[in-house]
Amino acid sequence: MDIQISDELKKNVFILIRNEIASDLGLRINDNVTIDDPILDEKYGAFVTLHIHGQLRGCIGFIVGYRPLRETLSELSKLAAFKDPRFPPLSVDEYDDIDIEVSILSPIQNLGSPEDIVIGKHGLIIKKGFKSGLLLPQVATENNWQREQFLSHTCLKAGLPPDAWKDKDTELQYFTAYVFGEKEISGVK
């Protein structure tokens, strides 16, 4: 992916996301920021991931960009904090402990062969019938998975048997992502 984002823009994106979450929690917003960068006017798929003490606390995304990235990140910040069905809504007490990660997705492509998957570079989408599952590229790296483990866990995420990726009627797709985390930017919190 050919996206490059300056540290200053990353910092402002995290302020924007934190302000969205803080506003819904009824907290006072400390930094009002106006972000004027052309990349935020582009339409990209994206995910916002929240962690607390290294543990997943929420992750929601859109795999296809249908609105400007600025609006997408604003919406996803609230969805990740309050609407991820795996977790209760974020509480005021948790706000200061969240670490935010943003993934901006490339266009989705069909995977020629499972051997083409590059761990740490490719995210996966597996579809069969009405079921589908997606794992971001960093998930395989964080869990030290090899290619087959990544495929199997993506199947499980879709609610499919772990070896469903081997079926000829299972659709395999991949994407890349530009990923940046709040921890890598000083002076955000």
C-alpha positions as CSV (number, residue, x, y, z in Angstrom):
1,M,0.0,0.0,0.0
2,D,1.4,3.4,-1.0
3,I,-0.1,5.4,1.9
4,Q,2.3,7.5,4.0
5,I,1.0,9.4,6.9
6,S,3.1,11.9,8.9
7,D,3.5,11.5,12.7
8,E,1.6,14.8,13.1
9,L,-1.3,13.5,11.1
10,K,-1.3,10.3,13.1
11,K,-1.4,12.3,16.3
12,N,-4.3,14.3,15.1
13,V,-6.2,11.2,14.0
14,F,-5.8,9.8,17.5
15,I,-7.0,13.1,19.0
16,L,-10.0,12.9,16.7
17,I,-10.8,9.3,17.7
18,R,-10.4,10.1,21.4
19,N,-12.6,13.1,21.1
20,E,-15.4,11.1,19.5
21,I,-15.2,8.5,22.3
22,A,-14.9,11.1,25.0
23,S,-17.9,13.0,23.7
24,D,-20.1,9.9,23.9
25,L,-18.9,9.2,27.4
26,G,-19.8,12.8,28.5
27,L,-16.1,13.7,29.1
28,R,-14.7,17.1,28.5
29,I,-12.7,17.2,25.2
30,N,-9.2,18.7,25.8
31,D,-8.0,19.1,22.2
32,N,-10.1,20.4,19.4
33,V,-8.3,19.6,16.2
34,T,-9.0,20.5,12.6
35,I,-7.4,18.0,10.3
36,D,-6.8,19.2,6.8
37,D,-5.1,16.5,4.8
38,P,-6.1,15.2,1.4
39,I,-5.8,11.5,2.5
40,L,-8.7,12.0,4.9
41,D,-10.9,12.9,2.0
42,E,-10.2,9.6,0.2
43,K,-12.4,6.6,0.5
44,Y,-10.6,3.7,2.2
45,G,-11.8,0.7,4.1
46,A,-10.5,1.0,7.7
47,F,-10.6,-0.5,11.1
48,V,-10.3,1.1,14.6
49,T,-9.0,-1.3,17.2
50,L,-9.0,-0.6,21.0
51,H,-6.8,-2.4,23.5
52,I,-6.6,-2.1,27.2
53,H,-3.4,-3.4,28.8
54,G,-2.6,-5.4,25.7
55,Q,-6.0,-7.1,25.5
56,L,-8.5,-6.5,22.7
57,R,-11.4,-4.2,23.9
58,G,-13.1,-3.5,20.6
59,C,-12.5,-3.6,16.9
60,I,-14.9,-2.6,14.2
61,G,-14.2,-1.8,10.5
62,F,-15.5,-1.4,7.0
63,I,-13.6,-3.4,4.4
64,V,-14.6,-1.1,1.6
65,G,-14.4,2.7,1.7
66,Y,-17.7,4.3,1.0
67,R,-17.2,7.6,2.7
68,P,-14.2,9.9,3.2
69,L,-11.7,8.4,5.7
70,R,-12.3,11.3,8.1
71,E,-16.0,10.3,8.5
72,T,-15.2,6.6,8.5
73,L,-12.7,6.9,11.4
74,S,-15.1,9.1,13.3
75,E,-17.9,6.5,13.0
76,L,-15.6,3.5,13.6
77,S,-14.3,5.0,16.8
78,K,-17.7,5.0,18.4
79,L,-18.6,1.6,17.0
80,A,-15.4,0.1,18.4
81,A,-15.9,1.7,21.8
82,F,-19.6,1.1,22.2
83,K,-21.0,-1.4,19.7
84,D,-18.6,-4.3,19.3
85,P,-21.0,-7.2,20.2
86,R,-18.1,-9.1,21.9
87,F,-17.7,-6.5,24.6
88,P,-19.9,-4.3,26.9
89,P,-19.8,-0.6,26.0
90,L,-16.6,1.2,27.0
91,S,-16.9,2.9,30.4
92,V,-15.6,6.2,31.6
93,D,-13.3,4.4,34.0
94,E,-11.7,2.6,31.0
95,Y,-11.2,5.6,28.8
96,D,-7.7,6.6,30.0
97,D,-6.5,3.0,29.6
98,I,-7.4,2.5,25.9
99,D,-4.7,2.2,23.3
100,I,-5.9,2.9,19.8
101,E,-4.8,1.3,16.5
102,V,-5.9,2.3,13.0
103,S,-5.7,0.1,10.0
104,I,-6.3,1.6,6.5
105,L,-7.1,-1.1,4.0
106,S,-6.1,-1.5,0.4
107,P,-8.7,-2.7,-2.1
108,I,-9.7,-6.4,-1.6
109,Q,-8.3,-8.9,-4.1
110,N,-9.0,-12.5,-4.8
111,L,-6.3,-14.8,-3.5
112,G,-4.7,-17.0,-6.3
113,S,-3.4,-19.6,-3.9
114,P,-3.0,-20.0,-0.1
115,E,0.7,-20.2,-0.7
116,D,0.6,-16.6,-1.9
117,I,-0.2,-15.3,1.6
118,V,2.5,-13.3,3.2
119,I,2.2,-13.3,7.0
120,G,2.3,-9.8,8.5
121,K,1.5,-8.2,5.2
122,H,-1.8,-9.7,4.1
123,G,-5.1,-9.7,5.9
124,L,-7.6,-12.4,5.0
125,I,-11.2,-12.7,4.2
126,I,-12.8,-16.1,3.9
127,K,-16.4,-16.5,2.5
128,K,-18.5,-19.6,2.1
129,G,-22.2,-19.4,1.6
130,F,-23.6,-16.7,3.9
131,K,-20.7,-16.8,6.3
132,S,-17.6,-14.7,6.1
133,G,-14.7,-13.9,8.4
134,L,-11.9,-11.3,8.3
135,L,-8.6,-11.0,10.2
136,L,-6.3,-8.1,9.9
137,P,-2.6,-8.6,8.9
138,Q,-1.3,-7.9,12.3
139,V,-3.4,-10.7,14.0
140,A,-1.2,-13.4,12.5
141,T,2.0,-11.7,13.5
142,E,0.7,-11.0,17.1
143,N,-0.2,-14.6,17.5
144,N,2.9,-16.1,15.8
145,W,0.7,-18.0,13.4
146,Q,2.0,-19.7,10.3
147,R,0.0,-19.6,7.0
148,E,-2.3,-22.6,7.7
149,Q,-3.0,-21.3,11.3
150,F,-4.0,-17.9,9.9
151,L,-6.3,-19.5,7.3
152,S,-7.9,-21.8,10.0
153,H,-8.5,-19.0,12.4
154,T,-10.0,-16.9,9.7
155,C,-12.4,-19.8,9.0
156,L,-13.2,-20.0,12.7
157,K,-13.9,-16.3,12.8
158,A,-16.4,-16.9,9.9
159,G,-18.1,-19.7,11.9
160,L,-16.8,-22.3,9.6
161,P,-14.8,-25.4,10.3
162,P,-11.0,-24.6,10.5
163,D,-10.2,-26.5,7.3
164,A,-13.0,-24.8,5.2
165,W,-10.4,-22.8,3.4
166,K,-9.5,-26.0,1.5
167,D,-13.0,-26.4,0.0
168,K,-13.2,-25.4,-3.7
169,D,-16.4,-23.4,-3.0
170,T,-14.7,-21.3,-0.3
171,E,-13.7,-17.8,-1.5
172,L,-10.3,-16.6,-0.3
173,Q,-9.5,-12.9,-0.5
174,Y,-6.7,-10.7,0.8
175,F,-5.8,-7.1,1.4
176,T,-2.9,-5.1,2.8
177,A,-3.2,-2.5,5.5
178,Y,-1.4,0.6,6.6
179,V,-1.4,0.1,10.4
180,F,-0.4,2.7,13.0
181,G,-0.8,2.7,16.8
182,E,-1.2,5.3,19.4
183,K,1.7,3.9,21.4
184,E,4.1,4.8,18.6
185,I,3.2,8.5,18.7
186,S,4.4,10.5,21.7
187,G,2.3,13.2,23.2
188,V,-1.1,11.8,22.2
189,K,-2.6,10.9,25.6
